Amino acid sequence: MGNIATKTLTEQLRELEDKKIIKKIIYAEVPPKVEYSLTEIVNSIELVLKVLCSWGKEYSESINNHNSV
């Protein structure tokens, strides 16, 4: 993820949680353990995102191939 300030990461995670994009599970352990995962609403768009990603890769390759001619 690169360098990110703890404060910035915490703010972004809270925002994603507020928007129901991720969910947080806190485990009562020492040291504390927290897990984040995508919510079902985000999982429902996974297929669309995969298709869009595939299109982007094909488009990028076609542009690169066209420019190298």
C-alpha positions as MATLAB code, in Angstrom:
seq = 'MGNIATKTLTEQLRELEDKKIIKKIIYAEVPPKVEYSLTEIVNSIELVLKVLCSWGKEYSESINNHNSV';
ca = [
       0.000    0.000    0.000;
       2.947    2.289    0.271;
       3.487    4.816    3.004;
       0.333    6.055    4.699;
      -0.073    7.809    8.015;
      -1.940    5.842   10.660;
      -4.407    8.714   11.056;
      -5.142    8.785    7.327;
      -5.601    5.016    7.174;
      -7.933    5.080   10.183;
     -10.014    7.879    8.651;
     -10.304    6.076    5.325;
     -11.254    2.781    6.961;
     -13.937    4.524    9.043;
     -15.313    6.223    5.945;
     -15.490    2.904    4.069;
     -17.186    1.318    7.075;
     -19.719    4.184    7.324;
     -20.537    3.741    3.630;
     -21.093   -0.019    4.157;
     -18.237   -0.932    1.816;
     -16.249   -2.794    4.446;
     -17.096   -4.396    7.758;
     -14.861   -4.572   10.780;
     -14.610   -7.414   13.278;
     -12.835   -6.702   16.548;
     -11.520   -9.672   18.512;
     -11.128   -9.410   22.288;
      -7.512  -10.537   22.356;
      -4.224   -9.228   23.662;
      -2.875   -7.646   21.584;
      -6.156   -6.529   19.977;
      -6.947   -8.047   16.604;
      -9.102   -6.374   13.949;
     -10.180   -7.829   10.605;
     -11.731   -5.982    7.693;
     -13.674   -7.558    4.851;
     -15.892   -6.458    1.999;
     -19.625   -6.325    2.643;
     -22.144   -8.359    0.660;
     -23.222   -5.280   -1.283;
     -19.679   -4.889   -2.601;
     -19.387   -8.602   -3.297;
     -22.507   -8.308   -5.468;
     -20.640   -6.060   -7.924;
     -17.517   -8.248   -8.089;
     -18.441   -9.773  -11.477;
     -18.964   -6.326  -13.009;
     -15.590   -5.150  -11.688;
     -13.832   -8.236  -13.076;
     -15.364   -7.657  -16.515;
     -14.382   -3.984  -16.390;
     -10.834   -4.897  -15.341;
     -10.579   -7.415  -18.182;
     -11.789   -4.797  -20.664;
      -9.219   -2.323  -19.343;
      -6.386   -4.819  -19.803;
      -7.500   -5.636  -23.363;
      -7.847   -1.942  -24.185;
      -4.395   -1.176  -22.776;
      -2.845   -4.012  -24.764;
      -4.560   -2.887  -27.981;
      -3.290    0.677  -27.483;
       0.253   -0.581  -26.758;
       0.179   -2.860  -29.807;
      -1.165   -0.060  -32.009;
       1.517    2.392  -30.835;
       4.352   -0.070  -31.461;
       3.462   -0.526  -35.153;
];
